[in-house]
């Protein structure tokens, strides 16, 4: 899932796995392909649930 920011257009600020306890109240589900695209484009991965590791995205 993705956590959008605040403001005009609400761009995504962080990607989480589906059951992450650290996700904020503003969140929406996204398909795996979109989560991968967001992570590779520079959107931050949650340091608690580590969606980048679960989606097998390496630095």
N, C-alpha and C positions, 0 to 999 in steps of 0.2 A: 504494500500500500504506500501511498505517497502523502506527505504532509505539506499542504500548500502554505505559502507565506501569507502575509497580510498586505492588503493594498491592491492597487490597480492590476487586474489580470491574475492576481494571486499565483505567481510562479512557484513551482515546487521548491522546497528548501531541504527536504530530507526524505529518504526512502527507508521503509521499515518492512519487516516480514509481517505476515498477517496477524500473528498473536503477540506482537511486541507490547510490553507493558509501558514502555517509554514514549510511545506515540502520543502526540497531543490530541486534543479534541477535534481539531480540524484535520480530517484525513479522508481519503477516498481510495477505494480499491483500484488497482491497475493490473493489466495482464503482465505476465512475466517478461514478455518482449519489451513492453514500455518501461518496466522497471530497469531492465538491462540498458536500454537506450538512455534513460535518465542518468544512471550511474556512470556510464561511459562518457556522457556529455559534461560531467562535473558536478552533478547534484550529490550532496553529501550522503553517505551511508550511515545509518544509525550505528553507534559504537556498542550498543547493548545487544541488539539482535543480529547484527552483521549480515545484512541481506546480500552484500557483495560476495561474501564467502559462500553463502547458500546458493547463489546463482552462478557460482564458479567464475567470477570476474576477477582477474588478476591485475595488479597495478601495471 
